[in-house]
């Protein structure tokens, strides 16, 4: 199928497919005689897996660090990326992402506290 059909089947856009390919998340697809990208069910399943991982909070960079592990999610039945042992599991990536999220939550909580104090004091606690 062509890029527009593959993107629709995966619930995304052709631009996203080209971006995933550029970032190494999606292997370069086969090309038709006229040079158009051709995708199959395997690529569509991989894009769906990529979108699920992005939706739960991983980043494109996180996924790009372990693109070969994405194949595990497209098997029938799908396997967890951590099921297959190896030195490059997603466990360290997920741990690092959780730490980054915790740090951002702490930063935003502190910022919220400062703003709430500023409003409560009518701006009297603002640095001069």
Secondary structure, DSSP 4 states (H G I P E B T S, - for coil): --HHHHHHHHTS-HHHHHHHHHTTSSPPPEE-TTS-EE--HHHHHHHHHHHHHHHTT--HHHHHTTGGGGGGGGSSS---TTTS-STT-SHHHHHHHHHHHHHHHHHHHHHHHHHHHHHHTTTTTS--
